[in-house]
């Protein structure tokens, strides 16, 4: 079996949503970035935990996963967010820009149909804060059909925690490895 993709979301995972008081976790540092299509005089403020880069690299260096951005930040994930966390350039799932008013227009995460088509029969670990029970059922069905799929869902106000990456590493390490023919 090939190494599973490690699909990484950003908003709610690496960039937590503010709490009720409008604050980010104390572990996160402020950065102003200019996403594609915005002018330099209108940056976006993001809050990132500098430890996340090291923690993600610990998982990536195992060689047990193939990391890929899976975020509405698209290519800006590699050019803007990754460098702030000392992450290497990573590919991204080329998600569309849907005209939706909810992230669950069909009762499940809007990205899922695109991710499913992109993955094909590849195994995957997907870290996103916005799954529904239908997404978890989709992952369980993929797994039951022989395509291991793990969804990891951080609290969007706390974001990625070290124990999630321990879970990922433990899960991936128990998968069968490809055997030479």
C-alpha positions as MATLAB code, in Angstrom:
seq = 'XXXXXXXXXXXXXXXXXXXXXXXXXXXXXXXXXXXXXXXXXXXXXXXXXXXXXXXXXXXXXXXXXXXXXXXXXXXXXXXXXXXXXXXXXXXXXXXXXXXXXXXXXXXXXXXXXXXXXXXXXXXXXXXXXXXXXXXXXXXXXXXXXXXXXXXXXXXXXXXXXXXXXXXXXXXXXXXXXXXXX';
ca = [
       0.000    0.000    0.000;
       1.335    3.440   -0.859;
       1.775    5.972    1.945;
      -1.473    7.754    2.709;
      -1.908   11.388    1.869;
      -1.886   13.727    4.839;
      -4.459   16.344    3.833;
      -4.012   19.558    5.817;
      -6.574   22.287    6.252;
      -5.512   25.707    7.557;
      -8.452   27.711    8.952;
      -9.531   26.168   12.251;
      -6.530   23.801   12.165;
      -3.362   25.904   11.897;
      -5.154   29.245   12.229;
      -7.628   28.903   15.104;
     -10.814   30.916   15.144;
     -10.954   33.589   17.860;
     -12.680   32.672   21.099;
     -15.756   34.537   22.398;
     -13.497   37.361   23.617;
     -11.892   37.649   20.164;
      -8.567   36.152   21.259;
      -6.328   33.516   19.712;
      -4.498   30.975   21.892;
      -1.450   32.435   23.677;
       0.721   29.889   21.826;
       0.070   31.632   18.492;
       1.956   34.559   16.947;
       0.415   37.235   14.746;
       1.369   37.529   11.066;
      -0.006   39.744    8.311;
      -0.124   38.052    4.902;
      -1.308   39.148    1.486;
      -3.259   36.360   -0.247;
      -3.512   36.176   -4.009;
      -5.943   38.790   -5.281;
      -5.524   41.170   -2.322;
      -3.500   44.363   -2.342;
      -0.524   44.840   -0.029;
      -2.394   47.625    1.772;
      -5.146   45.160    2.729;
      -3.371   42.195    4.368;
      -5.040   39.380    6.277;
      -3.999   38.855    9.890;
      -3.401   35.221   10.834;
      -2.339   33.631   14.098;
       0.051   30.674   13.850;
       1.682   28.452   16.441;
       5.393   28.265   15.570;
       5.534   24.736   17.062;
       3.162   23.418   14.382;
       5.864   23.442   11.717;
       8.197   21.293   13.809;
       5.391   18.928   14.819;
       4.241   18.507   11.212;
       7.825   17.990   10.026;
       8.252   15.240   12.630;
       5.351   13.400   10.966;
       6.464   14.206    7.403;
      10.046   13.025    8.052;
       8.787    9.551    8.985;
       8.057    9.028    5.286;
       4.798    7.359    6.301;
       2.636   10.095    4.739;
       2.585   12.324    1.673;
       1.589   15.816    2.858;
      -0.780   17.922    0.756;
      -2.580   21.164    1.530;
      -6.364   20.768    1.390;
      -7.590   24.273    2.039;
      -9.372   27.217    0.506;
      -5.978   28.956    0.800;
      -4.987   26.814   -2.236;
      -1.492   27.748   -3.521;
      -1.222   30.521   -0.905;
      -0.838   27.730    1.659;
       2.584   26.955    0.182;
       3.668   30.524   -0.533;
       2.314   32.290    2.566;
       1.503   29.910    5.426;
       4.091   27.143    4.957;
       7.120   29.475    5.077;
       5.896   31.030    8.335;
       5.996   27.530    9.859;
       9.268   26.495    8.164;
       7.432   23.901    6.088;
       8.710   22.881    2.658;
       6.695   23.622   -0.461;
       3.784   21.194   -0.509;
       1.335   20.464   -3.304;
      -2.310   21.350   -2.812;
      -5.650   19.915   -3.792;
      -6.959   22.366   -6.397;
     -10.298   23.142   -4.776;
     -12.865   25.261   -6.601;
     -14.256   28.529   -5.277;
     -17.888   27.563   -4.791;
     -20.632   30.116   -4.343;
     -21.988   28.738   -1.074;
     -23.330   30.250    2.130;
     -22.523   27.250    4.342;
     -19.579   24.873    4.427;
     -22.070   21.962    4.411;
     -24.411   22.654    1.465;
     -25.225   18.928    1.107;
     -24.975   18.067    4.802;
     -21.238   17.335    4.573;
     -18.072   19.375    4.083;
     -18.106   21.096    0.687;
     -14.541   19.934   -0.054;
     -15.356   16.252    0.262;
     -16.581   15.517   -3.278;
     -13.471   17.190   -4.731;
     -11.176   15.392   -2.297;
     -12.856   12.053   -3.006;
     -12.305   12.479   -6.746;
      -8.728   13.691   -6.209;
      -7.855   10.776   -3.889;
      -9.343    8.026   -6.021;
      -8.412    4.850   -4.155;
      -5.489    6.366   -2.251;
      -5.467    6.054    1.536;
      -5.662    9.308    3.465;
      -5.516   11.090    6.773;
      -7.482   14.323    6.555;
      -7.146   16.993    9.234;
      -9.976   19.531    9.085;
     -12.090   21.214   11.734;
     -15.359   21.155    9.795;
     -16.469   17.542    9.289;
     -20.028   16.367    9.857;
     -21.297   12.903   10.737;
     -21.742   12.306    6.982;
     -18.017   12.911    6.454;
     -17.166   10.440    9.206;
     -19.534    7.898    7.608;
     -17.778    8.472    4.238;
     -14.378    7.781    5.855;
     -15.708    4.641    7.556;
     -17.153    3.411    4.238;
     -13.851    4.022    2.403;
     -12.027    2.125    5.123;
     -14.530   -0.758    5.048;
     -14.025   -0.977    1.260;
     -10.250   -1.332    1.714;
      -9.092    2.283    1.439;
      -7.902    3.333    4.905;
      -9.188    6.790    5.729;
      -8.804    8.672    9.008;
     -10.467   11.997    9.756;
      -8.952   14.139   12.503;
     -11.127   17.022   13.662;
      -9.538   19.683   15.888;
     -11.602   22.141   17.886;
     -11.542   25.213   15.592;
     -10.836   27.541   18.524;
      -7.800   25.528   19.629;
      -6.550   24.165   16.316;
      -4.010   21.412   15.836;
      -2.786   19.769   19.041;
       0.245   17.462   19.426;
      -1.947   14.489   20.357;
      -3.624   14.636   16.936;
      -0.278   14.134   15.232;
       0.510   11.285   17.613;
      -2.817    9.754   16.556;
      -1.890   10.202   12.887;
       1.550    8.609   13.314;
       0.154    5.689   15.323;
      -2.637    5.081   12.800;
      -0.348    5.282    9.763;
       2.295    3.044   11.345;
      -0.212    0.174   11.684;
      -1.199    0.222    8.002;
       0.104   -2.591    5.797;
       3.098   -1.609    3.706;
       3.420   -2.166   -0.017;
       5.044   -5.436   -0.895;
       7.333   -5.735   -3.905;
       5.856   -7.985   -6.594;
];
